[in-house]
């Protein structure tokens, strides 16, 4: 009896163990199955993501190829003609280098181009860039430009510009057809041209022109000094508008990598080593002394400046934004052009705040002129504005009058800015 009971117990135990092993095996199989299914799903998701990424790249490449095709067609159509390339009144490295690159591309189609601007080169790096690379940009006064025989030209081109920051385009607008616009700023107005390439998401117009060259519109050659100098200028323009590549995107890095095969690093270093003038340092000192700080904005009026010192304003803005707890700096002053006897309120904005759009901020702050054109605009992390002084403009020897005039404009500019910077306390009391 006892042995039977023991056998029964053993058999029961063996059955339980077998059942338990079977159950454990089933669970393990289930786990392996789930792992396999998850791996397959992840593989499918990865494949889908990779496929989507490839499709986006293909779409981007396809879009660029279409742009190049359209540009080739326009250039072919205008073979043998003469064009005027108009850039902003105070051209920066991006505008200068991009205009030069377009001029070289156009020459491949037997199109002769002249690069013109109405302002002045005042930033020490811009002066060095033009001198050291022999960049063929020519300064013209609006008066002499009006007397130009436009019958010698068949079209005009806007590079890094949409006509709102140049005195030349309003003169030529009704006299020559607008053939091409290439710019990386937000749309400033309703301009019409045969070819328009506006890319607000691109950091530099130099990146766009470099892409044109990469796509075969110009064959850079390291044995050609002119090509090397142009590549160096494009590298400087790209570097300048991306804050030394710190704000660069993939396309900017790719353009820089391409240019690195051709540019002269020693030449670029010579451009970058240009010292600030004493007058620029004086303007920076004035900006520091006059600045007011509200909600992490630094606002500074620097009074009157000579036309040749206009580029001290953006340099002062670059300096102010380096102050602790400041994310946006705006510097402005009244610039007097003795040649034309006009005055402009000129300002620059610099920001490190990702949620602040300089273009929207400046357009909302200062609005439009009587012709419906905005007084300013911007791009990623930077912007600027130019407001004609109008009836109150021109030089006056009376120091008391000049002081009162500056106080009026300084107050008005601050009030417009503070309306956005500090809405709860933006009205400046006058009593």
The 8 nearest C-alpha neighbors of each residue, nearest first, counted from 0:
[[1, 3, 2, 4, 5, 6, 7, 8],
 [0, 2, 4, 3, 5, 6, 7, 8],
 [1, 3, 5, 4, 0, 6, 7, 8],
 [4, 2, 6, 0, 5, 1, 7, 8],
 [5, 3, 7, 1, 2, 6, 8, 0],
 [6, 4, 2, 8, 7, 3, 9, 1],
 [5, 7, 9, 3, 4, 8, 10, 2],
 [6, 8, 4, 10, 5, 9, 11, 3],
 [9, 7, 11, 5, 10, 6, 12, 4],
 [10, 8, 12, 6, 11, 7, 13, 5],
 [9, 11, 13, 7, 12, 8, 6, 14],
 [12, 10, 8, 14, 9, 13, 7, 15],
 [13, 11, 9, 15, 14, 10, 8, 16],
 [12, 14, 10, 16, 11, 15, 9, 17],
 [13, 15, 17, 11, 12, 16, 18, 10],
 [16, 14, 18, 12, 17, 13, 19, 11],
 [15, 17, 19, 13, 14, 18, 12, 20],
 [16, 18, 14, 20, 19, 15, 13, 21],
 [19, 17, 21, 15, 16, 20, 14, 22],
 [18, 20, 16, 22, 21, 17, 15, 23],
 [21, 19, 23, 17, 22, 18, 24, 16],
 [20, 22, 18, 24, 19, 23, 17, 25],
 [21, 23, 25, 19, 24, 20, 18, 26],
 [24, 22, 20, 26, 25, 21, 19, 27],
 [25, 23, 27, 21, 22, 26, 20, 28],
 [24, 26, 22, 28, 23, 27, 29, 21],
 [25, 27, 29, 23, 28, 24, 30, 22],
 [28, 26, 30, 24, 29, 25, 31, 23],
 [27, 29, 25, 31, 26, 30, 32, 24],
 [30, 28, 26, 32, 27, 31, 25, 33],
 [29, 31, 27, 33, 32, 28, 26, 34],
 [32, 30, 34, 28, 33, 29, 35, 27],
 [31, 33, 29, 35, 30, 34, 28, 36],
 [32, 34, 36, 30, 35, 31, 37, 29],
 [35, 33, 31, 37, 32, 36, 38, 30],
 [34, 36, 32, 38, 33, 37, 31, 39],
 [37, 35, 39, 33, 38, 34, 40, 32],
 [38, 36, 40, 34, 39, 35, 41, 33],
 [39, 37, 41, 35, 36, 40, 42, 34],
 [38, 40, 42, 36, 37, 41, 43, 35],
 [41, 39, 43, 37, 42, 38, 44, 36],
 [42, 40, 44, 38, 43, 39, 45, 37],
 [41, 43, 39, 45, 40, 44, 46, 38],
 [42, 44, 40, 46, 41, 45, 47, 39],
 [43, 45, 41, 47, 46, 42, 48, 40],
 [46, 44, 48, 42, 47, 43, 49, 41],
 [45, 47, 43, 49, 44, 48, 50, 42],
 [46, 48, 44, 50, 45, 49, 43, 51],
 [49, 47, 51, 45, 50, 46, 52, 44],
 [50, 48, 52, 46, 51, 47, 45, 53],
 [49, 51, 47, 53, 48, 52, 46, 54],
 [52, 50, 54, 48, 53, 49, 47, 55],
 [53, 51, 49, 55, 54, 50, 48, 56],
 [54, 52, 50, 56, 51, 55, 57, 49],
 [53, 55, 57, 51, 52, 56, 58, 50],
 [56, 54, 58, 52, 57, 53, 59, 51],
 [57, 55, 59, 53, 58, 54, 60, 52],
 [56, 58, 54, 60, 55, 59, 61, 53],
 [57, 59, 61, 55, 56, 60, 62, 54],
 [60, 58, 56, 62, 61, 57, 55, 63],
 [61, 59, 57, 63, 62, 58, 56, 64],
 [60, 62, 58, 64, 59, 63, 57, 65],
 [63, 61, 59, 65, 60, 64, 58, 66],
 [64, 62, 66, 60, 65, 61, 67, 59],
 [63, 65, 67, 61, 66, 62, 68, 60],
 [64, 66, 68, 62, 63, 67, 69, 61],
 [67, 65, 63, 69, 64, 68, 70, 62],
 [66, 68, 70, 64, 65, 69, 71, 63],
 [67, 69, 65, 71, 66, 70, 64, 72],
 [70, 68, 72, 66, 67, 71, 65, 73],
 [71, 69, 67, 73, 72, 68, 74, 66],
 [72, 70, 74, 68, 69, 73, 75, 67],
 [71, 73, 75, 69, 70, 74, 76, 68],
 [74, 72, 76, 70, 75, 71, 69, 77],
 [73, 75, 71, 77, 76, 72, 70, 78],
 [76, 74, 72, 78, 73, 77, 71, 108],
 [75, 77, 73, 74, 78, 72, 71, 79],
 [78, 76, 74, 75, 80, 79, 73, 110],
 [79, 77, 75, 108, 109, 80, 110, 76],
 [78, 80, 109, 110, 77, 81, 108, 111],
 [81, 79, 110, 78, 77, 153, 111, 82],
 [82, 80, 111, 152, 110, 153, 112, 154],
 [83, 81, 112, 154, 155, 152, 153, 111],
 [82, 84, 155, 113, 112, 156, 85, 114],
 [85, 83, 114, 156, 113, 155, 157, 115],
 [84, 86, 157, 115, 156, 114, 116, 83],
 [85, 87, 116, 158, 160, 157, 94, 90],
 [86, 88, 165, 90, 164, 89, 160, 116],
 [89, 87, 118, 117, 165, 116, 90, 164],
 [88, 90, 118, 87, 119, 120, 91, 116],
 [91, 89, 87, 94, 88, 95, 86, 92],
 [90, 92, 94, 93, 95, 125, 89, 236],
 [93, 91, 236, 95, 94, 96, 125, 235],
 [92, 94, 236, 91, 96, 95, 205, 97],
 [95, 93, 159, 97, 91, 92, 96, 90],
 [96, 94, 92, 98, 97, 93, 90, 91],
 [95, 97, 233, 232, 99, 93, 98, 94],
 [98, 96, 100, 205, 94, 99, 95, 93],
 [99, 97, 101, 95, 100, 96, 158, 94],
 [100, 98, 102, 96, 97, 101, 95, 103],
 [99, 101, 97, 103, 102, 98, 96, 104],
 [102, 100, 104, 98, 103, 99, 105, 97],
 [101, 103, 99, 105, 100, 104, 112, 98],
 [104, 102, 106, 100, 101, 105, 99, 107],
 [103, 105, 101, 106, 107, 102, 217, 216],
 [106, 104, 110, 102, 107, 108, 103, 101],
 [105, 107, 109, 110, 103, 108, 104, 111],
 [108, 106, 105, 104, 109, 103, 110, 217],
 [107, 109, 106, 78, 105, 110, 75, 74],
 [110, 108, 106, 79, 78, 107, 111, 105],
 [109, 111, 106, 80, 79, 105, 108, 78],
 [112, 110, 81, 106, 82, 109, 80, 113],
 [113, 111, 82, 83, 102, 81, 110, 84],
 [112, 114, 83, 84, 115, 82, 111, 136],
 [113, 115, 84, 136, 137, 85, 83, 112],
 [116, 114, 137, 85, 138, 136, 84, 113],
 [115, 117, 138, 88, 86, 118, 139, 85],
 [118, 116, 88, 139, 140, 138, 166, 141],
 [119, 117, 88, 89, 116, 138, 120, 140],
 [118, 120, 89, 121, 307, 88, 117, 138],
 [119, 121, 126, 122, 89, 125, 90, 307],
 [120, 122, 307, 310, 308, 119, 123, 309],
 [121, 123, 310, 125, 124, 120, 126, 311],
 [122, 124, 126, 125, 273, 121, 127, 275],
 [125, 123, 127, 126, 122, 270, 273, 128],
 [126, 124, 128, 122, 127, 123, 92, 120],
 [125, 127, 123, 129, 124, 128, 120, 130],
 [126, 128, 124, 130, 125, 270, 129, 131],
 [129, 127, 125, 131, 126, 130, 270, 132],
 [130, 128, 134, 126, 133, 127, 132, 131],
 [131, 129, 127, 133, 128, 132, 126, 134],
 [130, 132, 128, 133, 127, 129, 266, 270],
 [131, 133, 134, 228, 129, 130, 128, 229],
 [134, 132, 130, 129, 131, 135, 128, 228],
 [133, 135, 129, 132, 136, 130, 99, 128],
 [136, 134, 133, 137, 114, 99, 129, 113],
 [137, 135, 114, 115, 134, 138, 95, 113],
 [138, 136, 115, 114, 139, 116, 135, 113],
 [137, 139, 116, 117, 115, 136, 140, 118],
 [140, 138, 117, 116, 144, 137, 141, 143],
 [139, 141, 117, 143, 142, 144, 138, 118],
 [140, 142, 144, 143, 167, 145, 117, 139],
 [143, 141, 145, 140, 144, 146, 339, 139],
 [144, 142, 146, 140, 145, 141, 139, 147],
 [143, 145, 141, 147, 146, 142, 140, 139],
 [144, 146, 142, 143, 147, 141, 170, 171],
 [145, 147, 143, 144, 148, 142, 149, 141],
 [148, 146, 144, 145, 149, 143, 150, 151],
 [149, 147, 150, 151, 146, 152, 145, 144],
 [150, 148, 151, 152, 147, 174, 175, 153],
 [149, 151, 148, 152, 153, 147, 175, 174],
 [150, 152, 149, 148, 153, 81, 82, 147],
 [153, 151, 81, 150, 149, 82, 154, 80],
 [152, 154, 81, 82, 80, 175, 151, 176],
 [155, 153, 82, 176, 175, 152, 177, 178],
 [154, 156, 83, 177, 82, 84, 178, 176],
 [155, 157, 84, 179, 178, 180, 85, 177],
 [158, 156, 180, 85, 160, 84, 161, 86],
 [157, 159, 181, 160, 86, 98, 180, 182],
 [160, 158, 182, 94, 204, 181, 86, 183],
 [159, 161, 158, 157, 162, 86, 182, 87],
 [162, 160, 163, 157, 187, 180, 159, 182],
 [161, 163, 168, 165, 164, 160, 157, 169],
 [162, 164, 161, 165, 372, 187, 160, 373],
 [165, 163, 87, 162, 88, 166, 160, 161],
 [164, 166, 87, 88, 167, 162, 163, 168],
 [167, 165, 168, 117, 169, 141, 88, 164],
 [168, 166, 170, 165, 169, 141, 171, 117],
 [167, 169, 171, 170, 162, 172, 166, 165],
 [170, 168, 172, 171, 167, 166, 162, 173],
 [171, 169, 168, 167, 172, 145, 173, 166],
 [170, 172, 174, 168, 169, 173, 175, 167],
 [173, 171, 169, 168, 174, 170, 175, 176],
 [172, 174, 171, 175, 170, 176, 169, 168],
 [175, 173, 171, 172, 176, 149, 170, 154],
 [174, 176, 154, 171, 173, 172, 155, 177],
 [177, 175, 154, 178, 155, 174, 153, 172],
 [178, 176, 192, 155, 154, 179, 156, 175],
 [177, 179, 193, 192, 156, 155, 154, 176],
 [178, 180, 194, 156, 192, 195, 177, 193],
 [181, 179, 157, 195, 158, 156, 196, 194],
 [180, 182, 196, 158, 197, 159, 195, 157],
 [183, 181, 159, 197, 204, 184, 160, 158],
 [182, 184, 198, 199, 204, 197, 201, 203],
 [185, 183, 199, 378, 182, 377, 186, 198],
 [186, 184, 199, 187, 183, 378, 377, 358],
 [185, 187, 188, 184, 197, 161, 199, 189],
 [188, 186, 185, 161, 373, 372, 163, 189],
 [189, 187, 190, 186, 372, 161, 373, 371],
 [188, 190, 191, 187, 186, 372, 161, 371],
 [191, 189, 188, 192, 161, 187, 177, 162],
 [190, 192, 189, 193, 177, 195, 194, 178],
 [193, 191, 178, 177, 194, 179, 195, 190],
 [192, 194, 178, 179, 195, 191, 73, 177],
 [193, 195, 179, 192, 178, 180, 70, 196],
 [196, 194, 180, 179, 181, 197, 192, 193],
 [195, 197, 181, 180, 198, 182, 194, 66],
 [198, 196, 182, 183, 181, 195, 199, 184],
 [197, 199, 183, 200, 201, 196, 182, 184],
 [200, 198, 183, 184, 185, 201, 197, 378],
 [201, 199, 198, 202, 183, 379, 184, 378],
 [202, 200, 198, 199, 183, 203, 204, 206],
 [201, 203, 241, 200, 240, 247, 183, 379],
 [204, 202, 205, 206, 237, 240, 201, 183],
 [203, 205, 207, 206, 183, 182, 159, 93],
 [206, 204, 208, 97, 203, 207, 237, 233],
 [207, 205, 209, 204, 203, 208, 251, 254],
 [206, 208, 204, 210, 205, 209, 211, 203],
 [209, 207, 211, 205, 210, 206, 97, 204],
 [208, 210, 212, 206, 211, 207, 205, 254],
 [209, 211, 213, 207, 208, 212, 214, 206],
 [212, 210, 208, 214, 209, 213, 216, 207],
 [211, 213, 217, 216, 209, 215, 210, 214],
 [214, 212, 210, 215, 211, 209, 216, 217],
 [215, 213, 211, 212, 216, 210, 67, 64],
 [214, 216, 217, 212, 213, 218, 211, 210],
 [217, 215, 212, 211, 214, 104, 218, 213],
 [218, 216, 212, 215, 104, 219, 103, 107],
 [217, 219, 215, 220, 212, 216, 213, 226],
 [220, 218, 226, 217, 221, 261, 212, 227],
 [219, 221, 222, 223, 226, 218, 261, 227],
 [222, 220, 223, 261, 227, 219, 226, 224],
 [221, 223, 220, 224, 227, 226, 225, 219],
 [222, 224, 226, 221, 220, 225, 227, 219],
 [225, 223, 227, 226, 228, 222, 221, 220],
 [224, 226, 228, 227, 223, 229, 132, 133],
 [225, 227, 229, 223, 224, 228, 219, 230],
 [226, 228, 224, 230, 262, 225, 229, 261],
 [229, 227, 231, 225, 132, 230, 226, 224],
 [228, 230, 232, 226, 231, 227, 233, 225],
 [229, 231, 262, 233, 227, 232, 228, 258],
 [232, 230, 262, 228, 234, 229, 233, 263],
 [231, 233, 229, 235, 96, 230, 234, 236],
 [234, 232, 236, 96, 230, 235, 231, 205],
 [233, 235, 231, 237, 232, 236, 238, 230],
 [236, 234, 238, 232, 233, 237, 239, 231],
 [237, 235, 93, 92, 233, 239, 238, 234],
 [238, 236, 234, 205, 240, 239, 235, 203],
 [237, 239, 243, 235, 241, 244, 236, 240],
 [238, 240, 236, 242, 237, 241, 235, 243],
 [239, 241, 237, 242, 203, 238, 236, 202],
 [242, 240, 244, 246, 247, 238, 243, 239],
 [243, 241, 244, 239, 245, 240, 246, 238],
 [242, 244, 238, 245, 241, 239, 240, 246],
 [245, 243, 247, 241, 246, 242, 238, 252],
 [244, 246, 243, 242, 247, 241, 238, 248],
 [247, 245, 241, 244, 242, 248, 243, 202],
 [248, 246, 244, 241, 251, 245, 252, 202],
 [249, 247, 251, 250, 252, 246, 202, 201],
 [248, 250, 252, 251, 253, 247, 254, 255],
 [249, 251, 253, 252, 248, 254, 206, 247],
 [252, 250, 254, 248, 253, 249, 247, 206],
 [253, 251, 255, 249, 254, 250, 256, 248],
 [252, 254, 256, 250, 251, 255, 249, 257],
 [253, 255, 251, 257, 252, 256, 206, 209],
 [256, 254, 252, 258, 257, 253, 259, 251],
 [257, 255, 253, 259, 254, 258, 252, 260],
 [256, 258, 254, 255, 259, 260, 253, 213],
 [259, 257, 255, 260, 261, 256, 230, 262],
 [258, 260, 256, 257, 261, 262, 255, 234],
 [261, 259, 258, 257, 262, 256, 221, 230],
 [260, 262, 258, 259, 227, 221, 230, 263],
 [261, 263, 231, 230, 227, 259, 258, 264],
 [262, 264, 266, 265, 231, 267, 227, 261],
 [265, 263, 267, 266, 268, 262, 231, 259],
 [266, 264, 268, 267, 263, 269, 270, 262],
 [265, 267, 269, 263, 268, 264, 270, 231],
 [268, 266, 264, 270, 269, 265, 231, 271],
 [267, 269, 265, 271, 270, 266, 272, 264],
 [268, 270, 266, 272, 267, 271, 265, 273],
 [271, 269, 267, 268, 127, 272, 124, 128],
 [270, 272, 268, 269, 273, 124, 267, 127],
 [273, 271, 269, 270, 268, 274, 124, 267],
 [274, 272, 271, 124, 270, 123, 275, 269],
 [275, 273, 272, 276, 123, 124, 271, 277],
 [276, 274, 279, 123, 277, 273, 280, 278],
 [275, 277, 279, 278, 274, 280, 123, 281],
 [276, 278, 280, 279, 281, 275, 282, 274],
 [279, 277, 281, 280, 276, 282, 308, 311],
 [280, 278, 311, 282, 276, 281, 277, 275],
 [279, 281, 283, 277, 278, 282, 284, 276],
 [282, 280, 278, 284, 279, 283, 277, 285],
 [281, 283, 285, 279, 284, 280, 286, 311],
 [284, 282, 315, 286, 280, 285, 281, 287],
 [283, 285, 281, 287, 282, 286, 280, 288],
 [286, 284, 282, 288, 287, 283, 301, 289],
 [287, 285, 283, 289, 299, 284, 288, 301],
 [288, 286, 284, 285, 290, 289, 283, 319],
 [287, 289, 285, 286, 290, 284, 299, 283],
 [290, 288, 286, 299, 287, 285, 300, 291],
 [291, 289, 299, 298, 287, 286, 288, 297],
 [290, 292, 298, 297, 299, 289, 293, 296],
 [291, 293, 297, 296, 295, 298, 290, 294],
 [294, 292, 296, 295, 291, 297, 421, 420],
 [293, 295, 296, 292, 420, 421, 325, 297],
 [296, 294, 325, 293, 326, 324, 292, 297],
 [297, 295, 327, 293, 294, 292, 328, 325],
 [296, 298, 292, 328, 291, 290, 327, 329],
 [299, 297, 329, 290, 291, 328, 330, 296],
 [300, 298, 290, 330, 286, 289, 329, 301],
 [299, 301, 331, 332, 330, 302, 409, 289],
 [300, 302, 332, 286, 285, 331, 299, 282],
 [303, 301, 332, 300, 333, 405, 304, 331],
 [304, 302, 333, 332, 334, 301, 305, 335],
 [305, 303, 334, 333, 308, 306, 335, 302],
 [304, 306, 308, 307, 335, 334, 309, 303],
 [305, 307, 336, 335, 308, 309, 334, 304],
 [306, 308, 121, 305, 309, 119, 120, 310],
 [309, 307, 305, 306, 310, 311, 121, 304],
 [308, 310, 311, 306, 307, 312, 121, 334],
 [311, 309, 122, 312, 121, 308, 313, 314],
 [310, 312, 279, 314, 309, 308, 313, 315],
 [311, 313, 315, 310, 314, 309, 330, 316],
 [314, 312, 316, 347, 315, 311, 310, 317],
 [315, 313, 317, 311, 312, 316, 318, 310],
 [314, 316, 283, 318, 312, 313, 317, 311],
 [317, 315, 313, 319, 318, 314, 330, 328],
 [318, 316, 314, 315, 320, 319, 313, 349],
 [317, 319, 315, 316, 320, 321, 314, 283],
 [320, 318, 316, 321, 317, 322, 328, 315],
 [319, 321, 328, 322, 318, 317, 325, 327],
 [320, 322, 319, 318, 323, 317, 325, 326],
 [323, 321, 320, 325, 319, 324, 318, 326],
 [322, 324, 325, 321, 320, 326, 295, 319],
 [325, 323, 295, 322, 326, 321, 296, 320],
 [326, 324, 295, 323, 322, 327, 320, 296],
 [325, 327, 351, 350, 352, 295, 320, 296],
 [328, 326, 350, 296, 349, 325, 320, 297],
 [327, 329, 297, 349, 320, 316, 348, 296],
 [330, 328, 348, 298, 347, 316, 297, 299],
 [331, 329, 299, 346, 316, 347, 300, 298],
 [332, 330, 346, 300, 345, 301, 312, 347],
 [331, 333, 302, 301, 344, 300, 345, 303],
 [334, 332, 344, 303, 343, 302, 304, 345],
 [333, 335, 304, 343, 306, 342, 305, 303],
 [336, 334, 342, 306, 305, 341, 337, 304],
 [337, 335, 306, 341, 340, 338, 339, 342],
 [336, 338, 340, 339, 335, 341, 306, 394],
 [339, 337, 336, 340, 140, 341, 335, 306],
 [338, 340, 341, 337, 336, 140, 141, 142],
 [341, 339, 337, 393, 336, 338, 342, 335],
 [342, 340, 393, 336, 339, 392, 335, 343],
 [343, 341, 335, 392, 334, 388, 393, 336],
 [342, 344, 387, 388, 334, 386, 333, 345],
 [343, 345, 333, 386, 332, 385, 387, 334],
 [346, 344, 385, 331, 332, 384, 343, 333],
 [345, 347, 331, 384, 383, 330, 332, 385],
 [348, 346, 383, 313, 330, 329, 382, 331],
 [349, 347, 329, 382, 381, 328, 383, 316],
 [348, 350, 381, 328, 327, 380, 316, 317],
 [351, 349, 327, 380, 326, 352, 381, 328],
 [350, 352, 326, 380, 353, 327, 349, 320],
 [353, 351, 350, 355, 354, 326, 327, 380],
 [352, 354, 355, 351, 356, 380, 350, 379],
 [355, 353, 352, 356, 351, 357, 350, 380],
 [356, 354, 352, 353, 357, 360, 350, 380],
 [355, 357, 359, 358, 360, 354, 379, 380],
 [358, 356, 360, 377, 382, 359, 381, 361],
 [359, 357, 377, 376, 356, 360, 361, 378],
 [358, 360, 362, 356, 357, 361, 363, 376],
 [359, 361, 357, 363, 358, 362, 364, 356],
 [362, 360, 364, 363, 358, 359, 376, 357],
 [363, 361, 366, 359, 364, 365, 360, 376],
 [362, 364, 360, 361, 366, 365, 359, 419],
 [363, 365, 361, 362, 415, 416, 360, 366],
 [366, 364, 362, 363, 361, 374, 367, 415],
 [365, 367, 362, 363, 373, 364, 374, 368],
 [368, 366, 373, 372, 371, 374, 365, 369],
 [367, 369, 371, 372, 370, 373, 374, 366],
 [368, 370, 371, 367, 372, 373, 366, 374],
 [371, 369, 368, 372, 367, 373, 188, 374],
 [370, 372, 367, 368, 369, 373, 188, 366],
 [373, 371, 367, 368, 370, 374, 188, 163],
 [372, 374, 367, 375, 366, 368, 362, 371],
 [375, 373, 384, 367, 385, 386, 366, 365],
 [376, 374, 384, 373, 383, 361, 385, 362],
 [377, 375, 358, 382, 361, 383, 362, 384],
 [382, 376, 378, 358, 357, 381, 383, 184],
 [377, 379, 184, 381, 382, 358, 380, 357],
 [378, 380, 381, 202, 377, 357, 356, 200],
 [381, 379, 350, 349, 351, 378, 357, 382],
 [382, 380, 349, 348, 378, 379, 377, 357],
 [377, 383, 381, 348, 357, 376, 347, 378],
 [384, 382, 347, 346, 375, 348, 376, 377],
 [383, 385, 375, 346, 374, 345, 376, 347],
 [386, 384, 345, 344, 374, 375, 343, 346],
 [385, 387, 344, 343, 374, 388, 345, 384],
 [388, 386, 343, 389, 344, 342, 385, 341],
 [387, 389, 392, 343, 342, 391, 386, 344],
 [390, 388, 392, 387, 391, 342, 341, 343],
 [389, 391, 392, 388, 393, 387, 341, 342],
 [392, 390, 389, 388, 393, 404, 342, 394],
 [391, 393, 388, 342, 389, 390, 341, 394],
 [394, 392, 341, 340, 342, 395, 391, 335],
 [393, 395, 396, 392, 340, 335, 341, 342],
 [394, 396, 397, 393, 401, 400, 398, 392],
 [397, 395, 398, 394, 401, 400, 399, 393],
 [396, 398, 400, 395, 399, 401, 402, 394],
 [399, 397, 401, 400, 396, 402, 395, 403],
 [398, 400, 402, 401, 397, 403, 404, 396],
 [399, 401, 403, 397, 402, 398, 404, 395],
 [402, 400, 398, 404, 399, 403, 405, 397],
 [401, 403, 399, 405, 400, 404, 398, 406],
 [404, 402, 406, 400, 405, 401, 407, 399],
 [405, 403, 401, 407, 406, 402, 400, 408],
 [404, 406, 402, 408, 407, 403, 409, 401],
 [405, 407, 409, 403, 404, 408, 410, 402],
 [406, 408, 404, 410, 405, 409, 411, 403],
 [409, 407, 411, 405, 410, 406, 412, 404],
 [408, 410, 406, 412, 411, 407, 405, 413],
 [409, 411, 413, 407, 408, 412, 406, 414],
 [410, 412, 408, 414, 413, 409, 407, 415],
 [413, 411, 415, 409, 414, 410, 408, 416],
 [412, 414, 416, 410, 411, 415, 417, 409],
 [413, 415, 417, 411, 416, 412, 410, 418],
 [416, 414, 412, 418, 413, 364, 417, 411],
 [415, 417, 413, 418, 414, 419, 364, 420],
 [418, 416, 420, 425, 414, 421, 419, 415],
 [417, 419, 425, 422, 415, 416, 420, 421],
 [420, 418, 417, 422, 416, 421, 364, 415],
 [421, 419, 417, 418, 416, 422, 294, 293],
 [420, 422, 417, 423, 424, 419, 425, 418],
 [423, 421, 418, 425, 424, 419, 420, 417],
 [424, 422, 421, 425, 418, 426, 420, 417],
 [423, 425, 422, 421, 426, 417, 418, 427],
 [424, 426, 418, 417, 422, 421, 423, 414],
 [427, 425, 424, 428, 414, 418, 417, 423],
 [426, 428, 425, 429, 414, 410, 424, 413],
 [427, 429, 430, 426, 425, 410, 414, 424],
 [428, 430, 427, 426, 410, 407, 411, 414],
 [429, 428, 427, 426, 410, 407, 406, 425]]
